């Protein structure tokens, strides 16, 4: 098969939909700034830098001009110097000033510490730069608080370790000139909405101590970087620098669609198995390779596959490693060091290694399934070839989003359509951060938290005893530490600890959030960790502990969950047409009810069992589409020529399956436009909704209170329906399949019914 480098050496039967070479590009340079301190120019020279890329010079000039900054350029384009240079220049001019660097992960902060430490070497003042996170020893913490010129941290530590203890950080906050926020595009959805409130609290404490820092943000390419920065920072004087001046090595990009095994069913060969066949020869040849998988479960399955393939010829357990959340910190640091040294030939990772951590000179990147956003795809592809040319391969799965991208590569290569969306004023999030802010400093009578009016919330806190009012000020009244109750990255507060009972003294081997645990850690599950299999003996839901022991079986487990929807409040809609849109507040009830045993290699279902765990409830926002009676009946007759009695909303099997297909396709195309993972959205099709009493498709947000996705889906109503129709229409299956309308098992008329429903978007709205 053409399209892959000759060293793959396997006979691939799928379709290469894109074999695109991004040519090397020459750098565009600018001279070093005239006001740059000679000592700093000398430090740059020692690192081989005699001039700047044009975007680095633009960034320096913007910051020196007193403006906030957003730099948006590709991976490995030198964004780090865009903030290191103006910060070091200020510190040389004013050694009493301070800077705070915020990175989304601890690993990235550690990596950037080494970069800045190398640059500051030889400067005439002793600039103290260090990381302050959960791994920092107590002795270093005191020194950092007292004398740290540049403090590198993450949003979680800023939220719970610095802001609530600001009196210990007086020197930092009173002298803070710069706040750097790296990987801005990561601050979207729930995480971004939380961090926006952390920044509100940070600015409030800075104002208390008399400082007003300049914000410098760096981001991968998205459609709305300036708007996202404005909403995250609540600042208007922000300059956008997005014209890249860095050189680029040649990059080969291949999109590969696995072969159809059954055209009628639309079943394709597993993307996991195809990626395994692509990766193994490269790894065997000593070519350092990273394989990105979409889930922790997939990481462990792929790790098992590759070790089986490579074990006869190399020490596979040491040369091929996994990397994901749930591994302990020292374990992750060991893997990162092994990649840099070359001792590890390949790593199989979730998106935990997506960001700009230095993990060596990787040559190839294989993406098993679409990462969910174009920005993430470029970030993952950019992990290879950071110092030379590279090959990146996207292996599509059968999911609708994967199939849309692999069949429309021009959509991927064209201008970025994705938007980073946040909602800092989500009431649940705002209330939590208001409590944290109240603990940090009293609120004045008419004071806001950022731009949010919080007077009514303060009165509610007074009623429940959390706050008291005296002399026109509000004070925190409880002994509790409110920041501890807010977890920036997940909904649930408590993780489930995974305990291996096979040791004389049971050992903790990992952890998992409690919303994922019912699916992966239910009793009788086979949990995969570092390629090893563990049988779950017991899940103590009250204590949040899962007890496991090692096993060797030829299958893994996957669980199913059922979901019900109740509309609590309608914010907009419905329209007065046959296919109407609405947006509002929802109550979602989810219950993991059963699991399947799936055999390795063949992926056949070899058994199942029940799951006995409590249901979980989510209050959120959503967007729903209702089909009125006349349209539903007419579409049913057109699809199957099978009249249905008026008021009979059970309809035909084809129409019901078509409605499910509509939900399935809408969820996936919405995630593409909204720059979120499809798992950030849920979708339910009801032939007769409890609320609307009509056939209804609901696409809802997976976060309490929502983070801005649902109102945007409501606004993009027609566009989403048109793209969903395109996804279903272009699918090569005959009658509907998992790649377009979902796992509906060839229900007669399902694909046609789905298309007719989606095409009803042609009606005026």
N, C-alpha and C positions, 0 to 999 in steps of 0.2 A: 504494500500500500504506500502510495506517495504521501508526503506530508510530514513524516517523522524522520529524524536523523537515522542514518543507517545502523547505528549501534543498538537500536531497539531490538532488531533481529527477530521479530515475531510477525506472524501473518494476521494482521488485523482486518476484520471484515466490516467494520462500521464505516461511517461516512465522515470525512473531514470537511466540515462546512466552512472552515477558515484556516488558511495557511498564510499568514500575513507577516511580513518582515517589516518591522519598524526600523528604518535606517538610522545609522549613527548620525548624530547632529553635532555641529561645531558649537563651541562655547561662545557666548557674547560677554565680553569683559568690560569692566569699568575700573579706573584707577582707584587706588586707596584714597579714602577721604582726606582732604587737606588738613582737617583738624584732628586726625587720628594721632594719638600720642606715639612718639617714636619707639617707646618701649613695647607698645602693643604691635606696632608694625614689625619690629624685630622678632617678636614672638610668632607672628604669622610667617615671617620669612623662614624661621627655623623649621616650620612645618611645610615649607615649600610653597607658600602662598604669597605671591608678589603683587597680585591684583585680585579684585573681586569679580564674581559673576554679577551681571547687571541687576538681577533681582536682590542680591545681597546689598549692593550699593543703594538701591531704591529703599530697601527696608531701613538701612542705617539712617538715611536722610530723613525718612518719615519720623522715626523715633526721636532723632535729634531735634526735629522741628516741633516736638511736643505733642504729636498725634499718637493715638492708639493705632495698632497695626494688626492686619491679617495678611499672612503670607500663604499663598496657595500655589504650590509647585509640586512636580512629581516626586516619587520616592527617590532617595539618594541624590537630591539636587542641591544639597548644602543648606537646607533650611536652618539647621542648628546655628550656623554662623550668623544668620539674620538676627538672632537675639543675643547670642554670646558677645558679639562685637560691641553693640551699643551699651550693653551692661558692663562689660569690662572697661570700656572707655569712661563711663560715669564713675566706676569704683576707683579708677586711677586718679580721676579729678577730685573725687570726694570719697576717701576711704571710710568715712563714717556712714555712708549710705548702705542700703541693703536691697537684696532682690530675692524673690520667691519664685521658684520654678515648679510648676505643677504638671505632672505626667499622669496619664491614666492608669499606668501599672508601675509596680515597684521595680520590675525588671528593666523597664525603659529608663527609669530614673538612675538605676545603677550603671547602665550603659552610658548615659549622658554625663554622669559624674566623671567617668574615665576620660571622655572627650574634653570636657572643660578643664579638668586637672592638667591634661597635657598642654592645653593652650596657655594656661596661666603660668606655666613653669618659666622661671627666669624674669618675671615681672618684678619691679623694684619694691613692691609692697607684698606682705604676706597675706594673700587673699585666702580666706578659709572657706572652702566649699565642701559640703557634705550632704548626705541623704538623711532624711528624718522620716522613718516609717516604722512599721511594726517590728522590723528586724534590727533596728538600731539599739545598741547596748545602752544600759542606763548611764554609764560613765560618759559616753560620747554625747548623749542627749543634753547634759548640762553644758558642755563646751559649745555645742551648736547653738543653744539658746543664748549664751552669753556673747559669743564672738563670731558666729557664722555670717560671712558676707553674703553668700549665696546658699539658701536652704532649698534643697530639692526634696519634694514630697509628692504625694498623690492626693486626690480629692478626699479620700476616706480619712486620711490622717489629718488633713487640714480641717475637716469637718469635726472630728472627734478628739483630736490630740492637740491642735494649736488654738483654734478659736475659743473653745470653752475654757482654756487655760491661758488666755491672752495676757494676764498680768505677769506671767513668767516670760512672756515674749515681748515685753515693752520695747526693748531695744530694736527688735525687728519691725514691729508695727509702727513705731514712731519715726523710723528712718526708711520706710519702704518706698523705693522709687519705682520698682518694676515688678510686675507679676507676669510671668510667662506661662501661657497655657498651650502646651504642645498637643498635637493630634486633635485639633478642634472638632473635626468631623465625627469623632467618637462621642462627643457630648450632645447626643440627640435622644429622643424618646424619653423613657423613664430616667435613665442616668443623666442625660443633659438637663432635664427639668429639675432634678435634685441638685445638680452642681450649680445651676443658675441661682438657686436659693442659697447655696453655700457662698457664692460670690457676693450676693446681697449682704450676707452677714460679715464677710471679710471687709467689704467697703465700709460698712457701718463701724467696725472696730478701727479701721484705719482712720476714719474721720474723727473718732473719739481721741486718738493719739496724735492727730494733727497732720497726717500724711494723705496724699492723693496719688496713688501709683499709676503709672502708665501700663496699660495692658498690651502685651505682644502675643499674638496667637499664630500658630502654624497649623496648616491643614492640608489634607489630601484634596483632590479636586471634587467639588460638589457644585450643585446648581446655584445655591444661595449662601455662599460663605459670609458675605457681608451682613445679610439679614440675620443669619444664625448668630454671628458675633454680636450684633446689636441687641438681640433678644437675650443672649447669655450674659452680656456685660451691662446692658442697659446704659450704653454710651452711644453718642451720635458721631463724635469726632474720630471716626475710624477710617484709616486709609487701607485700601485693598491693593496688594501687590501680587499679581498673578501671571506676569510675563516671565517665563523661565529663561534664565541665561546659562544654565549648566549644560555641559556636553552630555551626550547620551550614547552609550554603546549600542551596537546592533542588537535588537531583541526580536526573536522569532516567536510568534504567538499562534498556537494551533488550537482550534475548537474541534472536538471529536465527539460524534454521536454514536454510541454503541449500536451494534446491529440489531435489527428487529428479529426477534425469535418467533413472534406470532403476529402477523400483520392484522389479523382480525381483532385480536385483543390489544394490539399496540404495545405488546410486551417486548422490551429490549433486554439485551444482556446486561447484567449488573454493572453499574459504573465502578463499583468496588473491585470486581473481578478484572475489568478492563484496565483500570488504573494499576492494579497489581501487576498485570502483564507488562505494562509500559515501564513501571518503576524498577522492577527486579533486575533487568539487564543493565540498566544504568548504574544501579548500586553495585552489582557484581563487578562492573568494570571500574569501580572506584570513583565514579562521578558523584560528587556530593549533591544529594537530592533532598528536597523537602516535599512531603506529601501532606496536603491540607485536607482534612475530613470535616464533615459538617457537624458531627456530634462526638461526645465522649465515647459512646458505644462504638461508632464507626472507627475511631482511632484505635481502640483495642482490637477490633476485628481485623483491621488492616495490618496492625502490628503482628498479629498471629500469622496472617497470610505470608507476609514478607519474611518473617523469621523461618517459616517452614521452607520457603523457596530458597533461602540463602544459607541455611544452616550447614549443608554439606561442604560449602566452600569457604566460609569465614565464620568468625565468632559472632553469630548473628545477634545474640542477646546483648552484646556490648556495642556492636557496630550499628545496629538499628534500634532506635529508641523511640518511645512515645513521649508526648508532652501535652499536658492539658491541665485545666483547673482540677483540683482534687488531689494532685500530687503535692507533697510537702515542699516548702520553700527551698531547703537545702538540696533536695532531689532535683528541682528545676534548675538551680544554679549549676549543679554538676553537669547537667545535660547541655546547658548553654556553653560552658567552658569546653566540653568535649567537641562541640561543633566548631568552635573557634580554633581549637588546636588541630582539628582533623582526625582525632581519635574516633569520632562518630561519623560514619559515612552518610547516614540517612536519619531523618527524624520525621515521625508521623505526628501531626499536631492538629489541634483545633485552631481557632483564630487567636489562641493565646500567644502565638508567635507571629501574628500578623504585623504588629507594629515594629518600629525601627530599631529593635534590639540587634546589636552586632553579634551575629552567629556565624561569622566566617564567610568564605568565598563560595557560597553555594552556586552551582552551575545550572541546575534545573529545578523547576517548581511544577508540581502536578496538583491540580485542584480537582478533588473528587466531589463533583456537584458544585453548583453555583453558590458563592458565599452569601448571596442575598442582596448585595449592593455592588454597583459598578466600582465605587471607591474601594471597597474591601477587595474586590477582584484585582484591581491594580496594585493595591498594597501587598497582597499575597504573591502575585506574580513578581513584584519588585523585590521580594526576599532573595531571589536568585539574580545574579549578575550585578550586584551592587558595586563590584570592582571591575567588571568586564562584560562581554556579551552574555546572552542567556537564551534558554529555551523555556517557554511556559506552555503547559498543556492544560486545557480545561476539558475534563471528561464529564459529559452531561449525564445526569440521572434521568429517571422517567418523570420527575416532578414537572408540573406545568411551567413553572418559572424557568427551570433548566431548559426545557424544550423551546420555550419562547426565545430565550437568549441564543441557544445553539442554532436555531433556524433563522434568526435575525441578527447575525453578527454586526450588521451595519448599525443597529441600534446601540450596540456596545461601543463601537468605534466612533460614533458621532458625538456631538456635544452632550455633555452630561445632563440628563433630565432629572436627576435625583435631588430631593430637598431634605435638608436636615430640619426636623420639626421638634419643638419643645413647647411645654406649657408650664412655666414656673408658677402660675397662679392656680394650678390644680389645688383644690381646697384641702385635700388630705396632706399633700406635700407641704403646702404653705403653712398649715396649722402646725405640723411637726417642726418646721424650721423656725416658725415664730416662737415656739416654746424654747427651742435651743437659743435663739437670739435673746429672748427675755432672761434666760439664765445667765447669758454673757454680760448683758448690760440692761439696765432699766429702760423702758420705752417712755418717751415723752407723750403727753396727752394726744397730740395730733400727728405723731410721727408715723411714717410709713416704713414698711420693710421693702427696700428698693422702691418700685413704683406701685406696690400693692397696698391698698387701704386695708388695714388689719384691725380697725377699731372694734368692729363687731366680734371678731374672734377673741380679742382681749376681754371683751365683756363676757363671752362664753367661758373663758378661762377663769374669770372672777367668780362666776356662778358655780363652777365645779371645784373651786378651791385651789386651782393651779396658779392663779395670779391675784395680787392685791393692788389696790390703788391708794396712793397717798401723795398729797401736795402736787397733784397734776402729773404724777408719774406712775407707771405700772411696774410691779416687781414680781419676780418668780417666788412662789410661796411653798413649793414642795421640796422634799429632801432628794427626790429623784434627779438623775442626771439625764436630761431629755435627749441629748445627742446619741446616747446609747440605744435609744429606741428607733433611730432612723438608720436604715441600711441603704446606701445610695444605689446599689447595683441590683438589688433583688427586692421582691415583694415581701417575702417571709423574713422574720427576724432570726429564726433558729435554723441552723444547718443540722442535718443528720450525720452523726459521726459513724464511720464504718470501722468495725472492730474485728480483727482476725483472731478467732478463738483457738487456732491450732497451736499456738505457742504456749509454753508453760505459764507465761504471764501474757494475757491477751494484749494485742498491739493495735493501735490506731493506724490504719493504712490510708485513710482519706476521709473526705467529707462530701456532702451533696446537699443542695438546697431542698427544703421540704416540699416544694411544689413538684420537683422532679423525682423525688424519692418514691412516691407511689407507683411510678412507671418503671423504675430501674432497680429498686431495692425492696420490692414486696416479697413476702415469704415465698420460697421456691424459685425466686429469680436466680439466674446465673449472671453474676456481676463480674465484669472484666476490668482488670487493673494491671497495667504494665504487661499486657499480653497473657497474664495468668487468669485462670477462671476461679471464681469463688461462688459457692452456693450460699444463698441467704437462708440461714436457719430461722431467724426471727427478726422482725422489725418492731421494736418497742416505740410506738408512735408517741406515747406520752413523754418518754425520756429522750426521744430523738436519737436513738441508737439502733444501728443495724449490726447484727451478729452474723459473721460469715466464716466459712472455712474453705480451704483450697479443694478443688475437684478437677478432674479431667474428663470432659464429656464432649461429644461431637455436635453440640448445639448451643445456641444462645437464646435468650428470652426477650420478648418485646410485648408491651402491654397496650391495651385499648382503653379509652376513656369515653364516657358518654357526657353530653353537654345539653342543658336546657336553658332557655332564655325568657326573661320577663322584662317588659318595658316599664320603667318606673316614671319617666318623664320624657316628653317630646319637646325638643328645643326648636326644631324646624321641620316643616312638612306636616302631613303628606301633601303632595301635589294633587291636582284635580284630574290627572290623566289616568289611563288604564294601568300604566306601569309607573308607580310613584315612589319617590325617595323621601326618607325621613332621617332625622339625626336626634339622638337623645341619650338619656341615662338608662342603663340596663343592669339587671341582676343576672349573673351567670352562675350556674351551679354545675360543677364538674365532679364526676365519680369514676375512678379507675375500677373497672368491674371484672376484667378478665385479662389473662396473658396467654401468649402463644409461645411454643417452643419451635425454633427455626433451625434447621440443620445447616451447618457450615457447608460451603461450596455449592450445594444444590439449592439452598435457601427454601426448601420445602417445609411446610407446616407439619410437625410430627406430634403435636399434642397441645393441650390447653388446660387452663385451670382458672378458678375464681380468685379475685382479690378482695379481701375483707378489710377495707380501710374507710375512714369517714369521708363523706363528700366535702368538697371545698367550695366556698362561695366567693364570688368576685363582683364588686360593684364598680362599674366602668361606664364608658360611653361607646356608642356604636352607630353604624349607618345601616339602614335597612331599606329594602325594596319590596313593595307589596304589589301583587298582581290582582286587579279587581276581577269580579266574577265573570263579566262578559268577555274580557280578554282571555282569561284562563280557559273558559269553555271553547272559545273560537280557536285558540291555539291548539287545544286538545283535539278538536275535530280536524284541523288542518294537518296535524302531525300523524294521526293514526286513522283518520276517517272513522272515528268511533264516538258517536254522540254520547254525551253525559247529561244526566238529569240536572236541572238547575238546582244549585245549592249543594251538589255533591262534590265537595272539594277533595275527596280522595282521588278523583280523576282517574286517568289511566296510569299503568306502571311507567310508561314512557315519559309522561309529563312529570311524575314525581321524581324520576331519575334525572330528568332534564333540569328540574329545579335544584337538585343536589349538585349537578354539574355546574350550574350557574354560580352557586356559592363557592365551589371548589376553584373555578377559574378566576372569579373576581378577587378572592383572597390573595392569589398569587400575583396577578397583575398590579393590584393595589400596593403590594409590598415593594414592587420594583419602583414605582413612582414615588413612594413615600420614604424611600431609603431606610427601610426596616427589614428585619428578617421576617419571612412568612410566619415564623412562630411567634412574632409579636402581635399577630392578628389571629383571631379565631373566626370561623364561619359556620353557620347553621342554616339548613333549609327546612322549613316547616310547611307542610301542605295546608295546615290550618293553624295559624298562630294563635296563641291564647289571647294576645293583645289585639291584633288587627282583625282576627277572625278571617283572614285571607291567606292565600299562599304567599309566603314571605321568606326572603333571603336576608340574613343578618350577618354583617361583618363587624366584629367588635374588637376592641383593644384589650390586650391581655394584662393591663395594668390598672390598679384601682384609680378610679376617677378619670382615666384617660390622659394622654399626653399630647393631644392635638391631631391625631391621625383621623379620627372619625369626621370632624368638621371638614377636613380637607378632602376626604373621600366623598362627602356630600357635595362639595363644590366641584369635584372632578367626575361627577356622576356619569355624564354622557361619554367622556373620554375613557373611563374605566370599562364601561359596557362595550364600547367599540373595540378596545384592545383585547378584552376577554373573548369577544366574538372572533377576532382574528386568530387568537390562540387555538380555539376549538376548530375553526374552519380549516386552518393550515395543517392540522394534525393528520398524518397519513393513515391513521386507523380507519376502519370501515364504519364502526357503529358506536364509537366512544371507548375511551381507555383511560388508564391512570394519568397519562400525559396531558389529557385535555379536560375531561369531565369527572375524573376520579375513578375509584375502584367500584364501578357499577355493574361489572360482569355481563356486559352485552345485553342489558335490558333493551328490549325492542323499542326503537324510536327515541332512545335517550339522547343521542347526539343531535338528532334533528330537532327535538324538543328544546334542548338547551340553546341551540342556535336561534330558534324562533323567539325564545324568551329574550335573549340578549339583543336580538335585532329590533325588538320593540323599543329600544332606545331611540329609534328614529322618530318616535312620537314627540311632539313638542313638550318641553319641560319648563 
